[in-house]
Amino acid sequence: MAKALTYGSLSRNIKLHFTLNGRGVCKMAKKTYNEKLNNAGELPKIEDLSDKPESVKRMGGTKMLVAAPMQYNEVMAIVPEGKVVTADRIRAHLAEKAGADVTCPLTAGIFINICAHASEERSGDKIPWWRTLKANGELNEKYPEGQKLLLEAESHTIIQKGKRYYVAGFEERLFVLG
């Protein structure tokens, strides 16, 4: 049962949505993936890492882009059938476009996953999320069901190494961002 609660203060009203589970415990309603995709907050932004020498060494630069989720969505949307792209290539592309040295790897992984799930939530305006791979051509186990089958339907060969799956020869099928 969903209800709305308004909490008033002198400076503002905050509207909270919550649900009551079977035990009468109040839980905040979860945002949909599309709400997460379209809520960029103050992103994109470039973080200055120059005062963090360990981060500069690990990341390989002093200017780190924290891109907005929709920026990943826009890049993932243009990968044509038969081609693939890796998350690290998307990150490098976005960093270069923004004049940064690197892109935040943590938010990149989160936002790429959000893009895939948001696409599956929509009835239209879908993106080919299954064509975006992890480094070394690995399939993303956090994506919605079906990445392996969708890639095979586009004539990609999928190989298994242990518990992980990879696109064989993905390097020859990389889409060049530019």
Beta strands, then each sheet from edge to edge (+ up, - down):
strand 1: 2-8
strand 2: 13-20
strand 3: 26-28
strand 4: 45-48
strand 5: 63-66
strand 6: 85-86
strand 7: 102-103
strand 8: 132-133
strand 9: 158-161
strand 10: 164-167
sheet 1: 1+ 2- 3+
sheet 2: 4+ 5- 7-
sheet 3: 6+ 8+
sheet 4: 9+ 10-
end
